[in-house]
Amino acid sequence: MKKAIFQWSIQLSIAVLTPQLLVASFPASAQSPDSDARKAVKESSDEQLHREFQRRFEQRSGATQLPPSAEKSDVRAIEPPIYKLDDGAIVKATREEGRTRVVYGTDDRKDWYEIKDAGILTLAKASVALFNPADLQSDSDGVVRLKSRSLKDTKSLCPDEKFVSQPAGAFCSATLVAPDLVLTAGHCVREISGNGLLPAIASTRFVFGYHMRDESSYAPITPAQVFTAKQVVGGTMNRKADDWALVRLSKPVPSTIAEPVSNWDPTPVKQDQKVFVIGYPSGIPLKYAPDAVVRDISDPSFFVANLDVFSGNSGSGVYDQNSNRLIGVLVRGETDYVPDQATGCDRVNVCPTSGCRGEDVTRISAVHKP
């Protein structure tokens, strides 16, 4: 998976929501037409593409990286044809050329109506979207309206990017783990993170059933699917280690709405273990993203996987793909979007198969069950 590394680009001042530095702009060439960009990508080897995407990632993250002119392993790498392309142009051209062997060029996220597996649908029902109360409105017809703009307008995305017409309102994700208990990331909860930009837990709205019912419309949300909370049961936030929170809802969730995910697996994850995630990337309706792989298990508190996730996925449940058992909570990741200077809009970011840093997942064994 992470064929497309879709990650987090909120400034450090609000990093408790998405703890990544704001993306820096890369030096752009003259605004290359699409045909010139495709030609440049076509003339670049897979090795050069891999190296160039990694160089840009390291430049964004502040890591030291030699310029192409200092690389000696390949004469053509001295200045590959893609070097002068801006981020958005290289991403678009790479997709159009079908270069998916060395870059995460495929978006594996699936909408609710595309999920066919009954077991996955049960887990998806237990996924919860966290909203600011100001972003919801109950109408007299018994339907809860979302007061949010489209993903395209919220993120200034290019019109040909995926999911651009869907609403973007949730600020985090969570999972129902007991009839009245939800599990999320610690940085999604004001009382854990200390982030005053978040609503207090008593004001936060926990919404079930926020998903697309078909390609063009999201399923109606009723007041019965919207819950409040009464207390934070436990949690912690440490950017280099644990990041989780358990929140007690004001009342139990009926089984007709969702069944709790009680099948936790605290055993250590394995290198290359296949995993998937369910949550609300960039605040849009529920997405299921399968076929990710665990890349790093060196830290005892979290593991790293190449999951297709964005900022709103914070707090999403991460599952073992073979057993469907809950193994972690999504907490940190890469840059979500990069600018396409030729068009003035942003595109979903792309990383090499083995490059960038991947997504951090707090291990379920770190969560203290009440």
C-alpha positions in Angstrom: 0.0 0.0 0.0 0.9 3.4 0.4 1.0 3.7 -3.1 0.2 7.3 -2.6 1.5 8.9 0.6 -1.3 11.1 1.7 -0.4 12.8 4.8 -0.3 15.6 7.2 0.6 19.2 6.4 -0.8 21.3 9.3 1.6 23.8 10.9 3.4 22.9 14.0 1.4 25.4 16.0 -1.6 23.0 15.7 0.5 19.9 15.4 -1.5 18.1 18.1 -4.1 17.6 15.3 -1.6 16.6 12.7 1.9 16.8 14.0 3.8 17.6 10.8 5.6 20.7 9.6 4.1 22.7 6.9 5.3 21.6 3.5 8.0 23.8 2.0 7.8 24.7 -1.7 10.4 23.2 -3.9 12.3 25.1 -6.5 10.1 25.1 -9.6 11.2 25.2 -13.2 9.5 27.3 -15.8 5.9 26.0 -15.7 6.2 22.9 -17.8 3.2 21.9 -19.9 1.8 18.5 -19.1 3.4 17.0 -22.2 6.8 18.2 -21.2 6.4 16.8 -17.7 5.3 13.4 -19.0 8.3 13.4 -21.3 10.6 14.2 -18.4 9.2 11.4 -16.3 9.3 9.0 -19.3 13.0 9.8 -19.8 13.8 9.2 -16.1 14.7 5.7 -14.8 12.8 4.1 -11.9 16.0 4.6 -9.8 16.0 8.3 -10.7 12.3 8.7 -9.8 12.8 6.9 -6.5 15.8 9.1 -5.7 14.1 12.3 -6.7 11.0 11.7 -4.6 13.1 10.7 -1.6 15.2 13.9 -2.1 12.1 16.0 -2.0 10.8 14.3 1.1 14.1 14.8 2.9 14.1 18.5 1.8 10.6 18.9 3.3 11.6 17.2 6.5 14.8 19.1 6.9 17.1 16.1 6.5 20.5 16.6 4.8 20.5 15.4 1.2 23.2 15.8 -1.5 22.0 17.7 -4.6 21.6 15.6 -7.8 24.9 17.1 -9.0 26.8 15.3 -6.2 25.4 11.9 -7.0 27.9 9.6 -8.7 26.1 6.3 -9.0 24.5 7.2 -12.3 25.7 9.7 -14.9 22.1 10.6 -15.8 21.4 11.3 -12.1 23.6 14.4 -12.2 20.5 16.2 -13.3 17.6 13.9 -14.2 15.0 15.5 -16.4 12.5 15.5 -13.6 14.6 17.6 -11.3 13.2 21.0 -12.4 9.6 19.9 -12.2 7.5 21.2 -9.3 5.9 18.7 -7.0 2.5 18.8 -8.4 3.7 18.4 -12.0 5.9 15.4 -11.2 3.1 13.7 -9.2 0.6 14.2 -12.1 3.0 13.1 -14.8 4.1 10.0 -12.8 0.5 8.8 -12.5 -0.2 9.5 -16.2 2.9 7.5 -17.2 1.7 4.6 -15.0 5.0 4.5 -13.1 3.7 2.6 -10.1 6.6 0.3 -9.5 8.7 2.7 -7.5 6.2 5.3 -6.3 3.0 4.9 -4.5 0.9 5.9 -7.5 -2.3 4.1 -6.6 -4.9 5.4 -4.1 -6.3 2.3 -2.3 -9.0 4.1 -0.3 -12.5 2.7 -0.8 -15.9 4.2 0.0 -18.5 2.5 2.2 -20.6 1.4 -0.8 -17.5 -0.2 -2.3 -16.9 -2.5 0.7 -18.2 -6.0 0.0 -16.8 -7.9 2.9 -19.3 -8.3 5.8 -16.6 -8.4 8.4 -15.1 -5.1 7.2 -18.5 -3.5 7.1 -19.0 -4.4 10.7 -15.7 -2.7 11.6 -16.7 0.3 9.5 -19.9 0.7 11.4 -17.8 1.0 14.6 -15.8 3.8 13.1 -16.6 7.2 14.5 -16.1 10.7 13.1 -15.3 13.5 15.5 -16.9 16.9 14.7 -16.9 20.3 16.2 -20.5 21.0 17.2 -20.5 24.2 15.1 -20.1 22.0 12.0 -23.4 20.1 12.5 -26.9 21.4 12.3 -30.1 19.4 13.2 -33.0 20.3 10.9 -36.7 20.0 11.6 -37.0 17.1 9.2 -34.9 14.9 11.5 -31.7 15.0 9.5 -28.4 16.3 10.7 -26.8 18.6 8.1 -23.0 19.0 7.7 -22.0 22.7 7.6 -18.8 22.0 5.6 -17.2 22.8 2.3 -16.1 20.2 -0.2 -12.6 18.7 0.0 -11.6 20.6 -3.2 -12.4 23.9 -1.6 -11.1 23.0 1.8 -7.7 21.9 0.6 -7.5 23.8 -2.8 -7.2 20.5 -4.6 -7.0 20.1 -8.4 -10.3 19.1 -9.8 -9.1 15.8 -11.1 -8.0 14.6 -7.7 -10.0 11.8 -6.0 -12.9 12.6 -3.7 -12.8 16.4 -4.4 -16.6 16.8 -4.3 -17.1 15.1 -1.0 -17.7 17.1 2.2 -14.8 17.6 4.5 -16.0 18.2 8.1 -14.6 15.7 10.6 -11.4 16.7 12.4 -10.4 13.2 13.7 -11.4 9.5 13.7 -12.2 7.0 16.5 -13.4 3.5 17.0 -16.2 2.2 19.3 -14.5 -0.4 21.6 -17.3 -0.8 24.2 -21.0 0.1 24.1 -20.1 3.5 25.6 -16.4 3.8 25.0 -14.4 5.1 22.0 -10.7 4.9 21.3 -8.9 7.7 19.4 -5.6 9.5 19.3 -4.5 11.5 22.4 -3.8 14.5 20.2 -7.5 14.5 19.1 -8.7 15.2 22.6 -8.2 18.7 24.2 -8.0 17.3 27.7 -5.1 15.0 26.7 -3.2 17.3 24.2 -3.9 20.7 25.8 -4.8 22.0 22.4 -7.2 24.9 22.8 -8.2 24.8 19.2 -10.0 21.5 19.8 -13.5 21.5 21.3 -13.7 20.3 24.9 -14.7 16.6 25.1 -18.2 17.5 26.4 -18.7 19.6 23.2 -17.2 17.2 20.7 -19.8 15.3 18.6 -19.2 11.6 17.9 -20.9 10.8 14.6 -21.7 7.2 13.4 -22.7 6.5 9.8 -20.8 9.3 8.2 -20.2 7.7 4.8 -21.1 7.9 1.1 -24.1 5.9 0.1 -23.2 6.2 -3.5 -20.8 8.1 -5.7 -22.6 11.4 -5.4 -24.2 11.6 -2.0 -23.5 10.8 1.6 -25.9 8.8 3.8 -28.4 10.8 5.8 -27.3 11.3 9.4 -30.0 11.3 12.1 -29.8 12.7 15.6 -29.7 9.1 17.0 -26.3 8.7 15.3 -24.8 11.7 17.0 -23.3 11.2 20.5 -21.8 13.4 23.1 -19.2 12.4 25.7 -19.0 12.8 29.5 -15.4 12.1 30.4 -11.9 11.1 29.3 -11.2 7.7 30.8 -7.5 7.7 30.1 -4.9 8.5 27.5 -1.5 10.1 26.8 0.2 12.1 24.1 3.9 11.8 23.5 5.0 12.5 19.9 7.9 10.0 20.2 5.9 7.3 21.9 2.3 6.7 23.0 -0.6 8.7 21.6 -4.1 7.5 22.5 -7.3 8.4 24.4 -10.3 6.5 25.7 -13.5 8.6 25.9 -16.7 7.6 27.7 -19.8 8.6 25.8 -22.9 10.0 27.6 -24.9 6.9 26.7 -24.3 3.5 25.2 -24.4 3.1 21.4 -27.3 0.7 20.4 -26.2 -2.4 18.5 -28.4 -1.3 15.7 -26.0 1.5 15.0 -22.7 -0.2 15.7 -21.1 -3.2 17.4 -18.0 -2.5 19.6 -14.6 -3.7 18.3 -13.6 -6.0 21.2 -11.2 -8.2 19.3 -7.9 -6.5 20.2 -4.6 -8.1 19.4 -1.8 -6.9 21.7 0.8 -9.4 20.4 3.8 -7.7 18.7 3.2 -6.9 15.0 5.7 -8.3 12.5 7.8 -6.8 9.8 5.9 -6.8 6.5 2.6 -7.8 8.2 -0.4 -6.7 6.1 -2.7 -4.1 7.7 -5.6 -1.9 6.9 -7.2 1.3 8.3 -10.7 2.7 8.6 -11.3 6.4 9.2 -12.0 9.8 7.8 -9.1 11.2 5.7 -9.0 15.0 5.5 -12.4 14.9 7.3 -14.3 13.3 4.3 -16.8 10.4 4.7 -15.5 7.0 5.8 -12.7 5.3 3.8 -11.4 1.8 4.1 -7.8 1.5 2.9 -6.4 -2.1 2.6 -3.1 -3.7 1.6 -0.7 -1.7 3.7 2.5 -3.2 5.0 4.3 -2.8 8.3 7.7 -1.2 7.6 9.3 -0.6 11.0 8.8 -2.3 14.3 11.8 -1.0 16.2 9.9 1.2 18.7 8.1 -0.6 21.5 5.3 2.0 21.6 4.4 2.3 17.9 5.0 0.7 14.5 5.3 2.3 11.1 3.2 1.2 8.1 2.7 2.6 4.5 -1.0 3.4 5.1 -3.1 5.6 2.8 -4.0 8.2 5.4 -4.4 11.9 5.8 -4.8 14.4 8.7 -8.4 13.4 9.6 -7.3 9.8 10.0 -5.8 10.6 13.3 -7.4 8.2 15.8 -8.4 5.7 13.1 -8.4 2.0 13.9 -5.6 0.0 12.3 -6.3 -3.7 11.8 -4.4 -6.9 10.9 -5.5 -7.8 7.4 -5.6 -11.6 8.0 -7.6 -11.6 11.3 -9.4 -8.3 11.3 -8.2 -7.7 14.8 -7.5 -4.2 16.1 -3.8 -3.7 16.5 -3.3 0.0 16.7 -4.4 3.7 16.5 -3.2 5.9 13.6 -1.4 8.9 15.0 1.3 10.5 12.8 2.4 10.6 9.1 3.7 12.3 6.1 2.7 15.4 4.1 -0.8 15.2 2.6 -0.7 17.5 -0.4 1.9 19.3 -2.6 1.4 22.3 -4.9 1.1 22.1 -8.6 2.4 25.5 -9.5 1.4 25.3 -13.1 -2.2 25.0 -12.2 -2.3 26.8 -8.9 -3.9 23.9 -7.1 -2.7 21.1 -4.8 -2.2 17.4 -5.5 -2.1 14.3 -3.3 1.5 13.7 -2.4 3.5 10.7 -3.7 6.5 8.8 -2.1 8.8 6.0 -3.2 7.8 2.5 -2.3 10.6 2.3 0.3 11.0 6.0 0.9 9.7 8.7 3.2 9.0 7.8 6.8 5.6 6.1 6.6 2.7 6.3 9.1 3.1 5.9 12.9 0.6 3.7 14.7 0.3 3.5 18.4 0.4 -0.2 19.4 -2.9 -1.4 20.9 -0.8 -2.9 23.7 0.0 0.7 24.8 -3.7 1.4 25.5 -4.8 0.8 29.1 -8.2 -0.8 28.9 -10.4 0.3 31.8 
